[in-house]
Amino acid sequence: MSEKGELVLKSLWIDDGSKTGQIKLTLMGAAGQALPKGTRLALTALTRIPKGTELIGASLARRVANYHEFLPIAPVVGDKAGCLWQITIPVLSHRPGHYTEGPSSAFLIFADNTTQAVACAPLEKEGTPYQPVDMRRAALPSDMSSTGPQLGLLPMANHVAIDSWAGSVPEALHTEGSCEQLDKVNALYKRLYQVDKGPFDPCSTPAPLTLHQGEQGLASKGKGAYRLLFSDGSVRLEAGDDTGRFYGLIALAQIWHGARAAPQAYAMPSDGLIEDWPSHQWRGMHLDVSRQFYAPATIERFLDILAWNRLNRFHWHLSDDEGWRLESLAYPSLTRVGAFRGHRLPLVPQLGWGAEKVGGFYSQSTIKTILSHAEGLHIDVMPELDVPGHCQSALVAVPDLLDPSAMEGGASVQGYVNNALNPGLNITWQFLETIFGEVADLFPGTFVHVGGDEVADGAWDGSRSAMSWARAKGHVDAAGKPDSMKMQAAILNFVARQLVGAGKVPVAWQEAAHGGGLDPDKTILMAWMNPETGPILSREGYRVVMCPGQAYYLDMAQGPDWNEPGLDWAGTTPLEATYQFNPLAGFSDDAQSVIGLQGCIWSENLLNRQLFNYLVFPRLSAVAEAAWLAPDKKDLASFAMRHPLMPTLPSE
């Protein structure tokens, strides 16, 4: 029983032999406590209630995607044990595999629209009580005497030949003078490890670390290649370009850091050679900032971590149903309205947040600051505005984008009645032209991601204007019925032509190949549903970035246990699976079409920093090592010893 005045929502998943099982909700309060007439219970949960489901103990008053409101069918009064209200949900949107798919936030709504917070206990499985997993990071190795000294280097280099190890580690690596890249790596190190001194100490006298650039043999290995030569305590860094020098200095700083942080495990070479080059030129990491908003300082820290892992692409997922994060000067309501969720707001609570107003956005000024930060780290920033689906926040913020007739119905993968931009409205085309024009002007990088995923078949069936437009334009199937994939392709091609005209390269999720698709000569597609889609896209002529959910989606649970946090639509992905995955498996002569690989961080259930760090690290570093190291040179045991050196996001 809860303490007097505190309300707790408990939930239990029962495997009753049906396709999805059922969930029983129990609202706990004080013995004899009564809820006023007209009180509703609101909750958010990744497991939704299908339309038309008949509940036991309540009626479903409202559902918007993952947000639900329940009305009691009888007066709510607590019994002696403090049980106020029990609700049985006999049918679910899908079968939950982990506790994080259950209710994650709850509150009461009274008749006067005031609210009261309700604590939300983790979803339990019948017969499996909730026991939180240990989310503490692996400790630095305490003894590696059986294996000998190791390099504290991650990603590991492609060629390592160490002849001898130094007996001690200097307090700093002395360099003859300074340079821009030295200063940047020193500053990066100090930010990551919260110290006053970096690994490099410029001096005016001849020093043991010397820098050389323009090495022809390295330039031929691709952008970012470097070589470290150790001899009698001195180090010579050779690089083919500025990026190679930057990465070489990071590698040297990592080796130095490891040897100082855990001298029982790691050491500095005294004599030998390290030569390295990236296996992939696209080494990316995606971050969804729509479902959960990350402060600018957190984004900069995240970029620092990417650079430390020698990743060079930041895929910034700036819009989705749950929030629009990019300031638009042409449509200020996109962030004034579309960047915030809460009770009595146009965007209702979702994904672990209650009645309070939550959200945020990045002003154009802030974005320019972040872009400058990324540039100094040799990271290209690729913004994504996901169209034409996943647009609930835009539709709510700019009501003219809504066709009233579409609210009668229209399929949505995410559980909204309507979350796709409507091609039958003139304003849709004006909006797309304007907003992507702003993106092209604001972001100097080559690549712009246009989304194109998860538009359901029949997404526009409820809109008379969309249906008329499709027939008039010929976007129909063999039977003359409007074809959703052809309609989406027309929208994406409109955006892509505009971006190409602005000197950009359009990037999209793999569904953009459907319905006639985007031009393979001008577009890059991301294979995310499964590894097999990469070779299919390649055979269709597309350049491909491999990011399959089965290996590189870092929001997937790391094991099948109910108490492991995360999703499992792509299966569970332990660290070993992420590390050992070969993104080129399944490709043959068309492997050259794979321009790189990328990890993806979707934020639906990343409700706090502890969960974020547990799910993202060290799998982020496993993706980074795959991007640099040739598959036949991977060593999981070595990686397991090195990854504890990697920094994470600080505790909130």
DAKARA-V282880 format. One record per residue. RES is the residue in one small letter. SS is DSSP state (H for helix, E for strand, L for the rest). Layout:
BEGIN
RES/SS
RES/SS
END
This chain:
BEGIN
m/L
s/L
e/L
k/L
g/L
e/L
l/L
v/E
l/E
k/E
s/E
l/E
w/E
i/E
d/L
d/L
g/L
s/L
k/L
t/L
g/L
q/E
i/E
k/E
l/E
t/E
l/E
m/E
g/L
a/L
a/L
g/L
q/L
a/E
l/L
p/L
k/L
g/L
t/L
r/E
l/E
a/E
l/E
t/E
a/E
l/L
t/L
r/L
i/L
p/L
k/L
g/L
t/L
e/L
l/L
i/E
g/L
a/E
s/E
l/E
a/E
r/E
r/E
v/E
a/L
n/L
y/E
h/E
e/E
f/E
l/E
p/E
i/L
a/L
p/L
v/L
v/E
g/L
d/L
k/L
a/L
g/L
c/E
l/E
w/E
q/E
i/E
t/E
i/E
p/L
v/L
l/L
s/L
h/L
r/L
p/L
g/L
h/L
y/H
t/H
e/H
g/L
p/E
s/E
s/E
a/E
f/E
l/E
i/E
f/L
a/L
d/L
n/L
t/L
t/E
q/E
a/E
v/E
a/E
c/E
a/L
p/L
l/L
e/E
k/E
e/L
g/L
t/E
p/L
y/L
q/L
p/L
v/L
d/L
m/L
r/L
r/L
a/L
a/L
l/L
p/L
s/L
d/L
m/L
s/L
s/L
t/L
g/L
p/L
q/E
l/L
g/L
l/L
l/L
p/L
m/L
a/L
n/L
h/E
v/E
a/E
i/E
d/E
s/E
w/E
a/L
g/L
s/L
v/L
p/L
e/L
a/L
l/E
h/E
t/E
e/E
g/L
s/L
c/L
e/H
q/H
l/H
d/H
k/H
v/H
n/H
a/H
l/H
y/H
k/H
r/H
l/H
y/H
q/L
v/L
d/L
k/L
g/L
p/L
f/E
d/E
p/E
c/E
s/L
t/L
p/L
a/L
p/L
l/E
t/E
l/E
h/E
q/E
g/L
e/L
q/H
g/H
l/H
a/H
s/L
k/L
g/L
k/L
g/L
a/L
y/E
r/E
l/E
l/E
f/E
s/E
d/L
g/L
s/E
v/E
r/E
l/E
e/E
a/E
g/L
d/L
d/H
t/H
g/H
r/H
f/H
y/H
g/H
l/H
i/H
a/H
l/H
a/H
q/H
i/H
w/H
h/H
g/H
a/H
r/H
a/H
a/L
p/L
q/L
a/L
y/E
a/L
m/L
p/E
s/E
d/E
g/E
l/E
i/E
e/E
d/E
w/L
p/L
s/L
h/L
q/L
w/E
r/E
g/E
m/E
h/E
l/E
d/E
v/L
s/L
r/L
q/L
f/L
y/L
a/L
p/H
a/H
t/H
i/H
e/H
r/H
f/H
l/H
d/H
i/H
l/H
a/H
w/H
n/L
r/L
l/L
n/L
r/E
f/E
h/E
w/E
h/E
l/L
s/E
d/E
d/L
e/L
g/E
w/E
r/L
l/E
e/L
s/L
l/L
a/L
y/L
p/L
s/H
l/H
t/H
r/H
v/L
g/L
a/L
f/E
r/E
g/L
h/L
r/L
l/L
p/L
l/L
v/L
p/L
q/L
l/L
g/L
w/L
g/L
a/L
e/L
k/L
v/E
g/E
g/L
f/L
y/E
s/L
q/H
s/H
t/H
i/H
k/H
t/H
i/H
l/H
s/H
h/H
a/H
e/H
g/H
l/L
h/L
i/L
d/E
v/E
m/E
p/E
e/E
l/E
d/E
v/E
p/L
g/L
h/L
c/L
q/H
s/H
a/H
l/H
v/H
a/H
v/L
p/H
d/H
l/H
l/L
d/L
p/H
s/H
a/H
m/H
e/H
g/L
g/L
a/L
s/L
v/L
q/L
g/L
y/L
v/L
n/L
n/L
a/L
l/L
n/L
p/L
g/L
l/L
n/H
i/H
t/H
w/H
q/H
f/H
l/H
e/H
t/H
i/H
f/H
g/H
e/H
v/H
a/H
d/H
l/H
f/L
p/L
g/L
t/L
f/E
v/E
h/E
v/E
g/E
g/L
d/L
e/L
v/L
a/L
d/L
g/L
a/L
w/L
d/L
g/L
s/L
r/H
s/H
a/H
m/H
s/H
w/H
a/H
r/H
a/H
k/H
g/L
h/L
v/E
d/L
a/L
a/L
g/L
k/L
p/E
d/L
s/H
m/H
k/H
m/H
q/H
a/H
a/H
i/H
l/H
n/H
f/H
v/H
a/H
r/H
q/H
l/H
v/H
g/H
a/L
g/L
k/L
v/E
p/E
v/E
a/E
w/E
q/H
e/H
a/H
a/H
h/L
g/L
g/L
g/L
l/L
d/L
p/L
d/L
k/L
t/E
i/E
l/E
m/E
a/E
w/L
m/L
n/L
p/L
e/H
t/H
g/H
p/H
i/H
l/H
s/H
r/H
e/L
g/L
y/L
r/E
v/E
v/E
m/E
c/L
p/L
g/H
q/H
a/H
y/H
y/E
l/L
d/L
m/E
a/L
q/L
g/L
p/L
d/L
w/L
n/L
e/L
p/L
g/L
l/E
d/L
w/L
a/L
g/L
t/L
t/L
p/L
l/H
e/H
a/H
t/H
y/H
q/H
f/L
n/L
p/L
l/L
a/L
g/L
f/L
s/L
d/H
d/H
a/H
q/H
s/H
v/E
i/E
g/E
l/E
q/E
g/E
c/E
i/E
w/L
s/L
e/L
n/L
l/L
l/L
n/L
r/H
q/H
l/H
f/H
n/H
y/H
l/H
v/H
f/L
p/L
r/H
l/H
s/H
a/H
v/H
a/H
e/H
a/H
a/H
w/H
l/L
a/L
p/H
d/H
k/H
k/L
d/L
l/H
a/H
s/H
f/H
a/H
m/H
r/H
h/H
p/H
l/H
m/L
p/L
t/L
l/L
p/L
s/L
e/L
END
